[in-house]
Amino acid sequence: MLAQLSVLLIDENEDERKLYAAGLPGYGFRVRCLPSLDGLEQAVEEGRPDTILMNLRLGDDETWARLLGLQFGASVNVPGVLLTGSIRSDAANRIRAMANGCAAFVVKPCAPDTLASILRAVVSGERGMVIMRPEEFSAEAGQG
């Protein structure tokens, strides 16, 4: 049996938040949810998650400003995964995500089982993952 890990899920979309909050426990994750980046630092301090999953729209300058302020791995010492369905999943956004300390940049749609594999890879130390086609991801694909 896989060890249970904790994930802090930040998702602006209630339906998607419910989908991942319901799906990830079946793959060994305890899930705590936030509807926005507000309260993130407190939630990290209180819950000490193994990883943070952010399902955010990237066209918003406020979102980028908040991510820049967080600097995952620096001020928030928890690896972050950015999950987005943004049509702006271009190279500039991928570079910005990595520059802000995100361990992985994942383009939706992404099924909960695949997402669980990606989160496990990040918790295991994988960094710099850009996953444009999650349906093709496997734990081995995350190596390197």
VOPAGU-2260 file (C-alpha; in pm, 1 decimal, decimal comma):
REM VOPAGU-2260
SITE   aa  ch    i         X         Y         Z
SITE  MET   A    0       0,0       0,0       0,0
SITE  LEU   A    1     126,0     347,5     -90,2
SITE  ALA   A    2     205,0     588,3     191,6
SITE  GLN   A    3     -53,2     860,5     233,6
SITE  LEU   A    4      66,1    1204,3     130,9
SITE  SER   A    5     -98,6    1539,6     183,6
SITE  VAL   A    6    -177,2    1793,5     -84,7
SITE  LEU   A    7    -303,3    2147,0     -47,8
SITE  LEU   A    8    -531,9    2206,2    -346,8
SITE  ILE   A    9    -587,2    2564,7    -456,4
SITE  ASP   A   10    -854,6    2576,8    -722,7
SITE  GLU   A   11   -1071,8    2870,5    -824,2
SITE  ASN   A   12   -1324,7    2642,3    -992,6
SITE  GLU   A   13   -1553,7    2472,9    -740,2
SITE  ASP   A   14   -1645,4    2181,6    -969,4
SITE  GLU   A   15   -1282,0    2099,6   -1044,2
SITE  ARG   A   16   -1190,0    2145,4    -678,4
SITE  LYS   A   17   -1456,1    1887,9    -589,9
SITE  LEU   A   18   -1337,3    1651,9    -865,2
SITE  TYR   A   19    -976,6    1645,8    -743,6
SITE  ALA   A   20   -1073,0    1654,5    -374,5
SITE  ALA   A   21   -1287,9    1345,1    -432,6
SITE  GLY   A   22   -1048,8    1167,6    -671,2
SITE  LEU   A   23    -705,2    1208,3    -512,7
SITE  PRO   A   24    -783,7    1027,8    -183,0
SITE  GLY   A   25    -836,9     710,5    -384,7
SITE  TYR   A   26    -468,8     734,9    -481,3
SITE  GLY   A   27    -337,6     788,1    -128,8
SITE  PHE   A   28    -366,3    1163,9     -80,4
SITE  ARG   A   29    -521,2    1362,3     202,0
SITE  VAL   A   30    -659,4    1677,1      39,1
SITE  ARG   A   31    -716,0    2017,9     191,8
SITE  CYS   A   32    -875,7    2281,1     -33,9
SITE  LEU   A   33    -858,1    2656,1     -76,2
SITE  PRO   A   34   -1059,9    2849,6    -336,6
SITE  SER   A   35    -779,6    3105,1    -392,5
SITE  LEU   A   36    -424,4    3192,9    -293,6
SITE  ASP   A   37    -564,6    3384,7       4,8
SITE  GLY   A   38    -462,5    3212,6     325,5
SITE  LEU   A   39    -200,3    2994,8     155,0
SITE  GLU   A   40      84,7    3069,8     393,6
SITE  GLN   A   41    -133,0    2995,9     698,7
SITE  ALA   A   42    -267,3    2674,7     543,0
SITE  VAL   A   43      88,6    2557,2     471,9
SITE  GLU   A   44     201,2    2635,4     824,8
SITE  GLU   A   45     -98,7    2462,5     983,4
SITE  GLY   A   46    -125,4    2161,9     752,0
SITE  ARG   A   47     236,6    2103,1     648,2
SITE  PRO   A   48     139,2    1952,4     310,7
SITE  ASP   A   49     378,7    1740,3     109,0
SITE  THR   A   50     291,7    1935,9    -205,1
SITE  ILE   A   51      71,2    2219,6    -326,7
SITE  LEU   A   52    -145,9    2181,4    -635,0
SITE  MET   A   53    -257,9    2507,7    -791,3
SITE  ASN   A   54    -526,6    2504,9   -1058,1
SITE  LEU   A   55    -512,6    2869,7   -1163,2
SITE  ARG   A   56    -586,2    3089,8   -1460,9
SITE  LEU   A   57    -258,8    3226,7   -1595,9
SITE  GLY   A   58    -385,4    3535,8   -1777,2
SITE  ASP   A   59    -426,6    3718,4   -1446,9
SITE  ASP   A   60    -140,3    3949,5   -1345,8
SITE  GLU   A   61    -248,7    3929,5    -981,6
SITE  THR   A   62    -202,0    3552,2    -986,6
SITE  TRP   A   63     151,6    3589,9   -1120,8
SITE  ALA   A   64     231,1    3859,3    -865,3
SITE  ARG   A   65     115,7    3630,1    -582,3
SITE  LEU   A   66     313,9    3335,9    -722,0
SITE  LEU   A   67     622,9    3554,3    -754,8
SITE  GLY   A   68     583,2    3659,4    -392,2
SITE  LEU   A   69     559,0    3297,4    -277,9
SITE  GLN   A   70     870,9    3164,4    -452,0
SITE  PHE   A   71     799,6    2794,8    -392,6
SITE  GLY   A   72    1094,3    2623,1    -234,1
SITE  ALA   A   73    1204,7    2954,5     -79,4
SITE  SER   A   74     941,5    3134,4     127,7
SITE  VAL   A   75     702,2    2839,1     100,6
SITE  ASN   A   76     921,0    2534,1     143,3
SITE  VAL   A   77     675,5    2297,8     -25,3
SITE  PRO   A   78     696,8    2191,2    -390,7
SITE  GLY   A   79     425,0    2344,2    -605,7
SITE  VAL   A   80     252,6    2201,8    -911,9
SITE  LEU   A   81      75,9    2441,3   -1145,1
SITE  LEU   A   82    -220,1    2284,2   -1325,2
SITE  THR   A   83    -378,3    2498,9   -1593,0
SITE  GLY   A   84    -625,0    2482,4   -1876,1
SITE  SER   A   85    -515,5    2823,6   -1990,9
SITE  ILE   A   86    -487,2    2874,9   -2361,3
SITE  ARG   A   87    -172,3    3061,1   -2264,2
SITE  SER   A   88      13,7    2744,0   -2174,9
SITE  ASP   A   89     291,3    2878,7   -2392,5
SITE  ALA   A   90     664,1    2882,6   -2328,1
SITE  ALA   A   91     652,0    3219,1   -2148,6
SITE  ASN   A   92     409,1    3086,7   -1885,9
SITE  ARG   A   93     605,1    2765,1   -1843,6
SITE  ILE   A   94     922,7    2966,0   -1788,5
SITE  ARG   A   95     746,2    3197,3   -1543,2
SITE  ALA   A   96     613,7    2898,4   -1348,3
SITE  MET   A   97     959,3    2742,4   -1318,8
SITE  ALA   A   98    1116,8    3079,4   -1229,2
SITE  ASN   A   99     864,0    3106,2    -947,7
SITE  GLY   A  100     977,6    2772,7    -808,7
SITE  CYS   A  101     702,2    2545,3    -939,2
SITE  ALA   A  102     823,6    2187,4    -960,3
SITE  ALA   A  103     584,2    2099,6   -1242,4
SITE  PHE   A  104     367,0    2271,9   -1501,2
SITE  VAL   A  105      74,9    2055,4   -1612,2
SITE  VAL   A  106    -177,7    2133,8   -1885,2
SITE  LYS   A  107    -536,4    2014,2   -1836,1
SITE  PRO   A  108    -724,9    1797,1   -1877,0
SITE  CYS   A  109    -554,7    1575,1   -1625,0
SITE  ALA   A  110    -727,9    1275,6   -1469,1
SITE  PRO   A  111    -690,5    1224,4   -1092,8
SITE  ASP   A  112    -486,8     903,6   -1135,5
SITE  THR   A  113    -235,6    1077,6   -1362,1
SITE  LEU   A  114    -227,2    1379,0   -1135,5
SITE  ALA   A  115    -152,2    1151,3    -840,1
SITE  SER   A  116     147,5    1008,1   -1029,8
SITE  ILE   A  117     273,3    1357,9   -1107,3
SITE  LEU   A  118     233,3    1466,3    -744,1
SITE  ARG   A  119     420,4    1157,7    -623,6
SITE  ALA   A  120     706,3    1234,6    -864,8
SITE  VAL   A  121     725,5    1590,2    -729,3
SITE  VAL   A  122     719,5    1473,6    -366,2
SITE  SER   A  123     999,5    1228,6    -458,5
SITE  GLY   A  124    1215,9    1517,8    -574,9
SITE  GLU   A  125    1139,9    1563,0    -944,7
SITE  ARG   A  126    1166,8    1926,8   -1056,5
SITE  GLY   A  127    1131,0    2115,3   -1381,5
SITE  MET   A  128     861,4    1888,2   -1524,2
SITE  VAL   A  129     655,5    2032,8   -1808,3
SITE  ILE   A  130     366,3    1803,4   -1891,5
SITE  MET   A  131     173,7    1916,5   -2196,5
SITE  ARG   A  132      -7,5    1583,1   -2251,1
SITE  PRO   A  133     -85,6    1433,7   -1908,8
SITE  GLU   A  134    -249,7    1130,0   -2065,4
SITE  GLU   A  135      98,5    1027,4   -2184,0
SITE  PHE   A  136     263,3    1074,6   -1844,4
SITE  SER   A  137     392,4     786,1   -1642,0
SITE  ALA   A  138     607,8     788,0   -1331,6
SITE  GLU   A  139     901,8     687,1   -1551,3
SITE  ALA   A  140     832,7     978,8   -1789,1
SITE  GLY   A  141     889,5    1218,3   -1500,0
SITE  GLN   A  142    1250,3    1108,8   -1471,1
SITE  GLY   A  143    1463,4    1392,5   -1608,6
